[in-house]
Amino acid sequence: MADLKTKFETAAEEVQDLPERPDNDTLLEIYSLHKQANEGDVSGKRPGFTNFVGRAKYDAWAKLEGTSKKEAMQSYIDLVKRLKG
């Protein structure tokens, strides 16, 4: 797990230097995988309908409910690798 955590942290740094900005759906996937890997299942109340960004982030994270932190870390690493080209 320590090796996976190190790779995850490296990927989290690399995502800041991607060759081009990902589309919004990909950004939500990056966000939700990172949250799931660090915090586990979504918690708290879903943001109101006027908070479009907060609601989209919450919904993307909620879709990963039940995904283990380990699985989320590996998916995050794989996604960042694909985006780096």
C-alpha positions in Angstrom: 0.0 0.0 0.0 2.9 2.4 0.7 4.1 2.0 -2.8 0.6 2.7 -4.2 0.4 5.8 -1.9 3.7 7.1 -3.2 2.5 6.6 -6.8 -0.8 8.3 -6.0 1.0 11.3 -4.5 3.3 11.6 -7.5 0.2 11.4 -9.8 -1.4 14.2 -7.8 1.6 16.4 -8.4 1.8 15.5 -12.1 -1.9 16.3 -12.7 -0.9 20.0 -12.1 1.5 19.9 -15.2 -0.7 18.1 -17.8 0.1 19.2 -21.4 -3.5 20.5 -21.8 -6.4 21.2 -19.6 -8.9 18.2 -19.5 -12.5 18.7 -20.3 -15.0 19.2 -17.4 -16.1 15.6 -17.2 -12.5 14.5 -16.9 -11.8 17.2 -14.3 -14.8 15.8 -12.3 -13.4 12.3 -12.6 -10.0 13.5 -11.3 -11.7 15.3 -8.4 -13.9 12.4 -7.4 -11.2 9.8 -7.6 -8.9 12.0 -5.5 -11.6 12.6 -2.9 -12.6 8.9 -2.8 -8.9 7.9 -2.4 -8.3 10.3 0.5 -11.6 10.4 2.3 -13.7 7.4 1.2 -17.4 7.6 0.5 -19.0 11.0 0.1 -20.4 12.6 3.2 -22.5 15.7 4.1 -25.5 17.2 2.4 -25.7 17.5 -1.4 -25.3 21.2 -2.4 -28.4 23.1 -3.4 -29.6 23.4 -7.0 -28.1 26.9 -7.4 -24.6 25.6 -6.6 -23.9 24.0 -9.9 -20.2 23.3 -9.4 -20.6 22.0 -5.9 -23.5 19.8 -6.9 -21.6 18.4 -9.9 -18.6 17.6 -7.7 -20.8 16.0 -5.0 -22.6 13.8 -7.6 -19.4 12.7 -9.3 -17.9 11.7 -5.9 -21.2 10.0 -4.9 -21.0 7.7 -8.0 -17.9 6.2 -6.5 -19.6 5.1 -3.3 -18.4 1.7 -2.2 -15.1 2.0 -4.2 -12.2 1.2 -1.9 -9.5 3.8 -1.3 -7.0 1.5 -2.9 -9.1 1.1 -6.1 -9.6 4.8 -6.3 -5.9 5.5 -6.0 -5.1 3.0 -8.8 -7.8 4.5 -11.0 -6.5 8.0 -10.3 -2.9 6.9 -11.2 -4.1 5.2 -14.4 -6.2 8.3 -15.4 -3.3 10.7 -14.9 -1.0 8.4 -17.0 -3.5 8.4 -19.9 -3.8 12.2 -19.7 0.0 12.7 -19.8 0.1 10.8 -23.0 
